[in-house]
């Protein structure tokens, strides 16, 4: 049986980025840049003032001096006047530096008269000037391929005139739940039936990372229903199924997928929960078959599916961080399998502490709702003492992700 690391490596080595498209600049927020962006021109395009003040000749201002004010240059001005010896020009932030001037003196560092100013301190050449190309030079790569486009990137692209941006296409992800016991949200729930929450939790998780969920319904426990809906799901960029992946009489997912041409790369991973997880390819498109228990479904999505979908959309960093945390209580488990425990994290002066709270059964959804991360307990150990450090895969979205 595959280890956790082996299974995830197979998945990440099997998926490739989807195609690309060009979108309007504002629609590119949060998307992944498909090609590097080079600057078509210098930025700034010209020398300009970094302050509201006076443009001066620094050689005139080596000692206390009185200068005659001969002009005014606002931001956006296209015509400028020459600064002659013994003279100055009033200038606003962003306005082009006029010929003859090589420094700017802020208003508050001058003594202003009717048509003159007095400067009492020495002026350095180049002070308070933004020079052409100081930020970016023409031909510089300003954003590399694979960059997640954030607001500062939008500002840079807009400044360089990029109205449309090449980005990786959003992956279309088909989602299918299986089982006669399932009832769609809003339907009447009778004894022995449950609401189909897996489809919605998976769709939410898919949408959260920027993919487009395609909900294709519930496959009932018969071959015809499975064949119809799985065939439909294979038209998407990726397919996720939940339940029907074990070895029971009604677990038809893997068998029908094989009939439809899906090459199974593995079935069963040496982890708890999530052991019956399966993964395959259909014409290069990934097919994830996850356990049906809602907690197992979400945990296996987080560990196996999420990184793959991010890679398919061009992300370079696809795995959330792992931190060391000290257990707040003793923990016991059976040896022989990697256990993923839902834990709460607390940050203290000595680092993180992890508390194992509530029933860890995969039928207890509340512990998943309240979890900050998954503690990884290696298979060879059965006892973990209070204070012992364990690896915790953090769910918190504020943490920077690692290379995958």
C-alpha positions as CSV (number, residue, x, y, z in Angstrom):
1,X,0.0,0.0,0.0
2,X,1.3,3.5,-0.9
3,X,2.5,5.9,1.8
4,X,1.0,9.3,2.0
5,X,4.1,10.9,0.4
6,X,4.2,8.4,-2.4
7,X,0.5,8.9,-3.2
8,X,0.8,12.7,-3.3
9,X,3.9,12.5,-5.4
10,X,2.1,10.3,-8.0
11,X,-0.7,12.8,-8.1
12,X,1.5,15.9,-8.5
13,X,3.7,14.2,-11.1
14,X,0.7,13.3,-13.1
15,X,-1.1,16.6,-13.5
16,X,-0.3,19.4,-15.9
17,X,-1.4,23.0,-16.2
18,X,-4.6,23.6,-18.1
19,X,-4.7,26.0,-21.0
20,X,-4.3,29.8,-20.9
21,X,-6.5,32.7,-21.8
22,X,-6.3,36.5,-21.8
23,X,-8.6,38.4,-19.4
24,X,-9.2,42.0,-18.7
25,X,-6.9,43.4,-16.1
26,X,-9.3,43.6,-13.1
27,X,-10.5,40.1,-13.9
28,X,-6.9,38.8,-13.4
29,X,-6.9,39.4,-9.6
30,X,-6.1,36.1,-7.9
31,X,-5.3,34.4,-11.2
32,X,-1.9,32.9,-12.2
33,X,0.2,34.7,-14.8
34,X,0.9,32.4,-17.7
35,X,3.7,34.4,-19.3
36,X,6.3,36.8,-18.0
37,X,5.5,40.5,-18.3
38,X,8.3,42.8,-19.5
39,X,8.2,46.6,-19.2
40,X,7.6,48.3,-22.5
41,X,9.0,51.6,-21.2
42,X,10.9,53.1,-18.2
43,X,9.0,53.8,-15.1
44,X,9.0,56.7,-14.3
45,X,9.1,57.8,-17.9
46,X,10.8,61.1,-16.9
47,X,12.5,62.7,-13.9
48,X,9.8,64.0,-11.6
49,X,9.4,65.6,-8.2
50,X,8.9,63.3,-5.2
51,X,7.7,66.3,-3.1
52,X,5.6,69.5,-3.2
53,X,8.2,72.2,-3.2
54,X,10.7,74.1,-5.3
55,X,12.9,72.9,-8.2
56,X,16.3,74.4,-7.7
57,X,19.9,74.3,-9.0
58,X,21.9,72.6,-6.2
59,X,25.0,74.6,-7.0
60,X,23.0,77.8,-6.1
61,X,22.1,76.3,-2.7
62,X,25.4,75.4,-1.0
63,X,24.9,78.1,1.6
64,X,21.9,80.2,2.8
65,X,20.4,81.8,-0.3
66,X,17.5,83.8,-1.7
67,X,16.0,82.7,-5.0
68,X,13.5,84.3,-7.3
69,X,10.4,82.3,-8.1
70,X,9.9,82.4,-11.9
71,X,7.3,79.7,-12.6
72,X,4.9,77.0,-11.5
73,X,4.7,73.3,-12.7
74,X,1.7,71.3,-11.5
75,X,1.4,67.5,-11.8
76,X,0.5,66.6,-15.4
77,X,2.2,69.6,-16.9
78,X,3.6,69.1,-20.4
79,X,5.3,72.5,-20.7
80,X,8.1,73.4,-18.3
81,X,10.2,76.5,-17.9
82,X,14.0,76.6,-17.5
83,X,15.4,77.2,-14.1
84,X,18.1,79.9,-14.5
85,X,20.9,80.6,-12.1
86,X,19.6,82.3,-9.0
87,X,16.0,81.3,-9.8
88,X,13.6,78.5,-8.7
89,X,10.2,77.1,-9.9
90,X,7.4,76.0,-7.7
91,X,6.7,72.3,-8.4
92,X,4.2,69.7,-7.3
93,X,4.6,66.0,-6.6
94,X,4.8,64.0,-9.9
95,X,5.5,67.1,-12.1
96,X,8.5,66.8,-14.5
97,X,11.8,68.3,-13.3
98,X,12.4,71.4,-15.5
99,X,15.7,71.9,-17.4
100,X,18.4,73.4,-15.3
101,X,17.1,72.1,-12.0
102,X,18.7,69.1,-10.3
103,X,17.0,69.0,-6.8
104,X,13.7,69.7,-5.1
105,X,13.4,71.5,-1.7
106,X,10.1,70.8,0.1
107,X,7.9,73.8,1.0
108,X,8.4,73.3,4.7
109,X,12.2,73.7,4.3
110,X,11.9,77.1,2.8
111,X,10.9,80.6,3.9
112,X,8.5,81.9,1.3
113,X,8.1,85.5,0.3
114,X,5.9,87.2,-2.4
115,X,8.2,86.4,-5.4
116,X,11.1,84.7,-3.7
117,X,12.1,82.0,-1.2
118,X,14.9,81.7,1.2
119,X,16.7,78.4,1.8
120,X,18.9,78.1,4.8
121,X,20.3,74.6,4.6
122,X,22.6,73.0,2.0
123,X,20.8,71.3,-0.9
124,X,22.1,68.0,-2.3
125,X,22.1,67.3,-6.0
126,X,19.3,64.8,-6.8
127,X,17.4,65.2,-3.6
128,X,13.6,64.5,-3.7
129,X,13.7,63.5,-7.4
130,X,12.4,60.3,-8.9
131,X,14.6,59.5,-11.8
132,X,13.5,58.0,-15.1
133,X,13.8,54.2,-14.9
134,X,14.4,54.3,-11.2
135,X,11.6,51.9,-10.6
136,X,11.6,49.8,-13.8
137,X,13.7,50.0,-16.9
138,X,12.3,49.1,-20.4
139,X,12.8,45.4,-20.9
140,X,12.8,44.5,-17.2
141,X,10.7,41.5,-16.2
142,X,8.2,43.0,-13.8
143,X,6.1,39.8,-13.2
144,X,7.3,36.3,-13.7
145,X,5.2,33.5,-15.1
146,X,3.5,31.7,-12.3
147,X,2.9,34.8,-10.2
148,X,-0.3,35.0,-8.3
149,X,-1.7,38.4,-9.4
150,X,-2.4,40.6,-6.4
151,X,-3.4,44.3,-6.1
152,X,0.3,45.5,-6.3
153,X,0.6,43.5,-9.5
154,X,-2.6,45.0,-10.9
155,X,-1.1,48.5,-10.2
156,X,2.2,47.6,-12.0
157,X,0.4,46.1,-15.0
158,X,-1.9,49.1,-15.3
159,X,1.1,51.5,-15.0
160,X,2.7,49.7,-17.9
161,X,-0.5,49.8,-20.1
162,X,-1.5,46.1,-19.8
163,X,-5.3,46.2,-20.4
164,X,-5.4,42.4,-20.9
165,X,-3.3,39.7,-19.1
166,X,-2.4,36.1,-20.0
167,X,-3.4,33.8,-17.2
168,X,-4.0,30.1,-16.7
169,X,-7.6,29.1,-17.3
170,X,-9.7,28.2,-14.4
171,X,-10.0,24.4,-14.2
172,X,-13.5,23.0,-14.6
173,X,-13.9,20.4,-11.9
174,X,-16.8,17.9,-12.1
175,X,-18.2,16.7,-8.7
176,X,-20.2,13.5,-8.2
177,X,-21.6,11.9,-5.1
178,X,-22.8,8.4,-5.0
179,X,-25.3,6.4,-3.0
180,X,-29.0,5.6,-2.7
181,X,-29.1,7.1,0.7
182,X,-28.4,10.7,-0.5
183,X,-31.0,13.4,-0.7
184,X,-30.3,16.8,-2.3
185,X,-30.4,19.9,-0.1
186,X,-34.0,21.0,0.3
187,X,-35.4,17.5,-0.2
188,X,-37.4,15.5,2.3
189,X,-35.1,13.4,4.5
190,X,-36.6,10.0,5.6
191,X,-35.1,7.4,7.9
192,X,-31.9,6.0,6.6
193,X,-31.3,9.0,4.3
194,X,-28.8,11.9,4.6
195,X,-28.4,15.2,2.9
196,X,-25.7,15.3,0.1
197,X,-23.3,17.6,1.9
198,X,-20.2,16.2,0.2
199,X,-21.1,17.8,-3.2
200,X,-21.5,21.2,-1.6
201,X,-18.4,21.0,0.6
202,X,-16.3,19.9,-2.4
203,X,-17.8,22.5,-4.7
204,X,-17.1,25.2,-2.0
205,X,-13.5,23.9,-1.7
206,X,-13.0,23.9,-5.5
207,X,-14.4,27.4,-5.8
208,X,-12.3,28.7,-3.0
209,X,-9.1,28.0,-4.8
210,X,-10.3,29.6,-8.1
211,X,-11.7,26.5,-10.0
212,X,-15.1,26.2,-11.5
213,X,-17.2,23.5,-9.9
214,X,-19.5,21.5,-12.1
215,X,-22.0,19.6,-10.0
216,X,-23.3,16.6,-11.9
217,X,-25.6,15.1,-9.3
218,X,-25.9,11.9,-7.4
219,X,-25.1,8.5,-9.0
220,X,-27.5,5.9,-7.6
221,X,-26.3,2.4,-6.6
222,X,-26.7,0.9,-10.1
223,X,-24.4,0.6,-13.0
224,X,-26.5,2.6,-15.5
225,X,-26.6,5.7,-13.2
226,X,-22.8,5.5,-12.6
227,X,-22.0,5.1,-16.3
228,X,-24.2,8.1,-17.3
229,X,-22.9,10.5,-14.7
230,X,-19.3,9.4,-14.6
231,X,-19.1,9.7,-18.4
232,X,-20.5,13.3,-18.1
233,X,-17.9,14.1,-15.4
234,X,-15.0,12.9,-17.5
235,X,-15.7,15.9,-19.9
236,X,-14.3,18.3,-17.3
237,X,-10.7,19.1,-16.6
238,X,-10.8,17.0,-13.5
239,X,-13.4,14.7,-11.8
240,X,-13.9,14.2,-8.1
241,X,-16.2,11.5,-6.8
242,X,-17.1,10.8,-3.2
243,X,-18.2,7.4,-1.8
244,X,-18.5,4.1,-3.6
245,X,-14.7,3.6,-3.7
246,X,-14.4,0.8,-1.2
247,X,-14.9,-3.0,-1.8
248,X,-18.6,-3.3,-1.0
249,X,-21.3,-4.8,-3.3
250,X,-22.5,-1.3,-4.2
251,X,-19.1,0.3,-4.5
252,X,-19.2,0.7,-8.3
253,X,-17.0,3.8,-8.9
254,X,-13.6,2.2,-9.7
255,X,-15.2,-0.6,-11.8
256,X,-17.2,1.8,-13.9
257,X,-14.4,4.3,-14.3
258,X,-12.2,1.4,-15.6
259,X,-14.9,0.6,-18.1
260,X,-14.9,4.2,-19.3
261,X,-11.2,4.2,-19.9
262,X,-9.8,5.6,-16.7
263,X,-6.3,4.2,-15.8
264,X,-6.1,3.7,-12.1
265,X,-2.7,4.7,-10.7
266,X,-3.4,3.7,-7.2
267,X,-6.1,2.6,-4.8
268,X,-5.7,2.8,-1.0
269,X,-3.2,4.9,0.9
270,X,-1.6,4.0,4.2
271,X,-3.4,6.8,6.1
272,X,-6.3,7.2,8.6
273,X,-8.7,8.6,7.6
274,X,-8.8,8.3,3.9
275,X,-7.4,4.8,3.3
276,X,-9.7,3.9,0.3
277,X,-8.7,7.0,-1.8
278,X,-8.1,6.2,-5.4
279,X,-6.5,8.2,-8.2
280,X,-6.5,7.7,-12.0
281,X,-6.1,9.5,-15.3
282,X,-8.4,9.7,-18.3
283,X,-6.7,11.1,-21.4
284,X,-4.3,13.0,-19.1
285,X,-7.1,14.4,-16.9
286,X,-7.1,13.5,-13.2
287,X,-9.8,11.5,-11.6
288,X,-10.0,11.6,-7.7
289,X,-12.2,9.0,-6.0
290,X,-12.5,10.0,-2.3
291,X,-14.1,8.2,0.6
292,X,-17.8,9.1,1.3
293,X,-17.6,10.1,5.0
294,X,-17.8,13.9,5.0
295,X,-14.8,14.4,7.2
296,X,-12.7,11.9,5.2
297,X,-13.9,13.6,2.0
298,X,-12.7,17.0,3.1
299,X,-9.4,15.8,4.6
300,X,-8.4,13.8,1.5
301,X,-9.4,16.8,-0.7
302,X,-7.2,19.0,1.3
303,X,-4.2,16.7,1.2
304,X,-4.4,15.2,-2.3
305,X,-6.9,17.1,-4.6
306,X,-6.2,20.8,-3.6
307,X,-2.5,20.7,-4.4
308,X,-3.2,19.1,-7.8
309,X,-5.8,21.5,-8.8
310,X,-3.6,24.5,-7.9
311,X,-0.8,23.0,-10.0
312,X,-3.2,22.6,-12.9
313,X,-3.9,26.4,-12.7
314,X,-0.2,27.3,-12.8
315,X,0.5,27.7,-9.1
316,X,4.1,27.0,-8.1
317,X,3.4,26.9,-4.4
318,X,0.6,24.3,-3.8
319,X,1.1,22.8,-0.4
320,X,0.2,24.7,2.8
321,X,2.9,25.0,5.5
322,X,3.7,22.4,8.2
323,X,4.7,23.7,11.6
324,X,6.1,21.9,14.7
325,X,3.7,22.0,17.6
326,X,3.8,20.5,21.1
327,X,1.0,18.2,22.1
328,X,-1.1,19.5,25.0
329,X,-2.0,16.0,26.1
330,X,-0.9,12.4,25.7
331,X,-2.1,10.7,22.4
332,X,-2.4,7.0,21.7
333,X,-3.1,5.3,18.4
334,X,-2.6,2.0,16.7
335,X,0.7,1.5,14.9
336,X,1.0,0.6,11.3
337,X,-0.7,3.6,9.7
338,X,-0.1,7.4,9.4
339,X,-2.8,9.1,11.4
340,X,-4.1,12.6,10.6
341,X,-5.7,14.1,13.7
342,X,-7.8,17.3,13.7
343,X,-6.2,19.7,16.1
344,X,-6.5,23.3,17.4
345,X,-3.4,25.4,17.4
346,X,-2.3,28.0,19.9
347,X,0.7,30.3,19.4
348,X,2.8,31.0,22.5
349,X,6.3,32.3,23.4
350,X,7.7,28.8,23.1
351,X,6.0,28.1,19.7
352,X,2.8,26.3,18.8
353,X,0.8,24.0,20.9
354,X,-1.7,21.5,19.5
355,X,-4.7,20.2,21.3
356,X,-6.6,17.1,20.1
357,X,-10.2,17.9,20.8
358,X,-13.5,16.0,20.5
359,X,-14.2,12.7,19.0
360,X,-11.9,11.9,16.1
361,X,-14.4,9.6,14.3
362,X,-14.8,10.6,10.7
363,X,-18.5,10.9,11.4
364,X,-18.0,13.9,13.7
365,X,-18.1,16.9,11.5
366,X,-17.8,19.5,14.3
367,X,-14.1,18.7,14.9
368,X,-13.4,19.4,11.2
369,X,-15.2,22.7,11.4
370,X,-13.2,23.8,14.4
371,X,-9.8,22.4,13.3
372,X,-6.8,24.6,12.7
373,X,-4.8,21.9,11.2
374,X,-4.0,18.2,10.8
375,X,-1.4,16.6,13.1
376,X,0.6,13.9,11.3
377,X,1.3,11.0,13.6
378,X,3.8,8.6,11.9
379,X,2.8,4.9,11.5
380,X,5.6,3.4,13.5
381,X,4.7,5.0,16.8
382,X,1.6,4.3,19.0
383,X,2.2,6.7,21.9
384,X,2.9,10.4,21.9
385,X,3.6,12.1,25.2
386,X,2.3,15.5,26.3
387,X,4.8,18.1,25.1
388,X,6.2,16.0,22.3
389,X,6.6,17.9,19.0
390,X,4.5,16.7,16.0
391,X,4.1,18.1,12.5
392,X,0.9,19.9,11.9
393,X,-0.3,20.7,8.4
394,X,-1.9,24.1,8.9
395,X,-5.3,24.8,7.4
396,X,-5.2,28.6,8.2
397,X,-5.3,30.4,4.8
398,X,-3.0,33.2,6.1
399,X,0.1,31.0,6.1
400,X,2.4,31.1,3.1
401,X,2.3,27.9,1.1
402,X,5.3,25.7,0.3
403,X,6.7,24.6,-3.0
404,X,5.0,21.4,-4.3
